Amino acid sequence: MEKKIKAAVVGDKSRVAMYAAAGVAVYHATERHDVLKLIQQLDSEGYGIIFVSEPVYAECEDGLKKYVSQPYPIIIPVPDENSDGSYARQRIAENVKKAIGSDII
Amino acid sequence: MAKQINPTRMELTRLKRRLKTASRGHKLLKDKQNGMTKQFMEQIRRNRSLREQVEAALSAASGKFRAASSSMGEPELYEALMLPAGEVGITGDVNNVMSVQTPKLISDGGLSGTLPYSFAGTSPELDSAVLSMIKLFPLLCELAECEKTCDMLAAEIEKTRRRVNALEHVMIPDMQRNIKFITMKLEDNERQNITRLMKVKSVINDR
């Protein structure tokens, strides 16, 4: 079931504007409620990849858990201009802990 | 548990059948868990290295954007970026990893590299920043696919481990205990019966 999918980035517009250069649609939302609503809307519009800036992702992580069990949309945190990527590294460590039982990598 | 069951032959047969199914299920789930863990370890290593690459490339691109912004002004920069750069061509498919449906992305290499804005009002730093973002896009897609696969596998491994543990430490020992209880009870009944028959026989013989 191959299908064409679109990509979007959600976050503080001034910090994620650079993604527009790669052809990714840029959406501005920073409040938890707005972000979750926007992501639901993007999902229904056929966006298969949704990049969320790290600080925004950290704020609404529990609201995004329902998307984990399905292959699409892919929602992942990406660093914006101000974040250092530590949140994403912490997520990787958490995944290892969840799967193996301890962070051995 | 052992007190609530009926010590009958029918119950014993049913329990033995269930134990057989549970043992087979346990073996299959254990194999699934091992297979998924192997896949997960490969993916998580890839995820980590992709993350590092993307972070390094993004911070370089972001530096270029900052340089462009300082040389041409922020409003002009956003104006240039908001011009439609074209649609990126990504095809999404589904991969089957140990019966977990994971995403599979096929990127056609991102945008062609033609810049959508006028060169009159923009700085050369912006061109190089935009080109580096275009080059980065396939890597971002790869990271998205890999990270989602890791998320899904981690969740599925956790679920499978719970099932394996429940079967191994609760259900199977419970059934074995119940089977033992019923077998002993039936043997006891048999002995009682024999004793009773012997007693009846001796009473008849005594007459």
Interface residues (C-beta under 8 A of the other chain):
Chain A: M1 E2 K3 K4 I5 K6 A7 S14 A17 M18 Y19 A20 A21 A22 G23 V24 G48 I49 F51 V68 S69 Q70 P71 Y72 I74 I76 V78 P79 E81 G85 A88 R89 I92 N95 V96 K98 A99 I100 I105
Chain B: T37 F40 I44 R45 N47 R48 R51 V54 E55 L58 S59 A61 S62 F65 R66 E74 L77 Y78 L81 M82 A85 G86 E87 V88 G89 I90 T91 G92 D93 V94 Q101 T102 P103 L105 I106 G110 L111 A129 V130 M133 I134 L136 F137 L140 C141 L143 A144 E145 E147 K148 C150 D151 M152 L153 A154 A155 I157 E158
